Every structure is written in structure tokens, then in C-alpha cells.
């Protein structure tokens, strides 16, 4: 898919439906030589990725899983896949007053 079609598809998604909640963290269970070293959670569903690119606003996030603290990158937006790599365009930042 060329870049123009890719960007248009994501922009169309931005205006037509709610954003996904996305969380990214390193896969600590990955072994030497594994290609899928990132865990990408989209609305709570885990996907493994070889890498990722993010365009837009992101924030730090800390979660507790089975009494283990996990440090994540979080955002709201859309994920598109090119093979095993995740391309993410985020929603605009909202200011809490």
C-alpha cells in the first residue's frame, strides 16, 4: 500500500469510528533472535510485533499484572500493520482541566 493510501485510510478511520486504546511494551519473554519483540495491546487484545512507528501524542502508563509492575507506552488511535510491524497514528491530545 502506498503512503498516500495508507494515510488516507487512517484519516478516514479517525473520523468514522471511536479510537482504539493502544498500549505497547517490550516482550520480556522474547528470546535471543526472536523477531516479534514488542507486545501491542489493542483494546486489551495482545498482538506481537517486530517493531512499531507512532505518529502523534503518546503517554507513559504503568500497569500491575499479577503483582508485577509493567511500564508501557499508551495512546488512543489506529493501528495498521505492514507485515509484523505496527504503524500507529494517534488521536489528538485532550487537556483535562
C-alpha positions in Angstrom: 0.0 0.0 0.0 1.5 3.4 -0.9 1.9 6.0 1.8 -0.9 8.3 0.5 -3.5 5.5 0.5 -2.3 4.4 4.0 -2.6 7.9 5.5 -6.0 8.4 3.8 -7.3 5.1 5.2 -6.2 6.1 8.8 -7.6 9.6 8.5 -10.9 8.2 7.2 -10.9 5.8 10.3 -10.3 8.8 12.6 -13.5 10.5 11.5 -15.7 7.5 11.2 -15.4 5.5 14.4 -14.1 5.7 18.0 -10.4 5.4 18.6 -8.8 2.2 19.9 -6.9 2.1 23.2 -3.4 1.1 22.4 -0.6 0.0 24.8 2.9 -1.0 23.8 5.6 -2.7 25.9 8.7 -4.8 25.3 8.2 -8.6 25.3 10.4 -9.6 28.2 9.7 -13.3 27.3 11.3 -12.9 23.9 14.4 -15.0 23.4 17.6 -14.1 21.6 16.9 -14.0 17.9 13.1 -13.6 18.2 11.7 -11.2 15.6 8.5 -10.4 17.5 9.9 -8.4 20.4 7.0 -6.0 21.1 3.6 -6.5 22.6 0.9 -4.3 21.2 -2.4 -4.4 23.0 -5.3 -3.0 21.1 -8.4 -2.7 23.3 -6.9 -5.3 25.6 -6.1 -7.9 22.9 -2.4 -8.7 22.6 -0.6 -8.8 19.3 3.1 -9.4 18.8 5.1 -7.0 16.6 8.6 -6.8 15.1 8.6 -3.1 15.5 6.4 0.0 15.5 6.2 3.6 14.4 4.0 6.2 16.1 2.8 9.5 14.7 1.2 11.7 17.3 0.6 12.1 21.1 1.6 9.2 23.4 1.9 9.0 27.2 3.6 6.8 29.8 1.4 4.2 31.5 2.1 1.8 34.4 0.1 -1.4 34.9 0.2 -4.1 37.5 -0.1 -7.7 36.3 0.0 -10.4 38.8 1.8 -8.2 41.3 4.4 -7.3 38.6 4.8 -3.6 37.7 4.9 -3.1 33.9 5.9 0.2 32.1 4.1 0.9 28.9 3.6 3.5 26.1 -0.1 4.3 25.8 -2.2 6.2 23.3 -5.6 6.3 21.6 -5.6 5.9 17.8 -5.5 3.5 15.0 -3.0 0.6 14.2 -2.3 -0.5 10.7 0.0 -3.5 10.0 2.7 -3.9 7.4 3.8 -7.5 7.8 4.7 -7.7 11.5 5.3 -4.0 12.0 2.7 -1.8 13.6 2.1 1.7 12.3 0.1 3.9 14.7 -1.5 7.3 14.2 -2.8 8.7 17.4 -5.8 10.8 18.4 -5.1 14.4 19.3 -4.2 15.2 22.9 -7.1 16.3 25.1 -6.4 18.5 28.0 -8.0 17.6 31.3 -8.9 20.7 33.3 
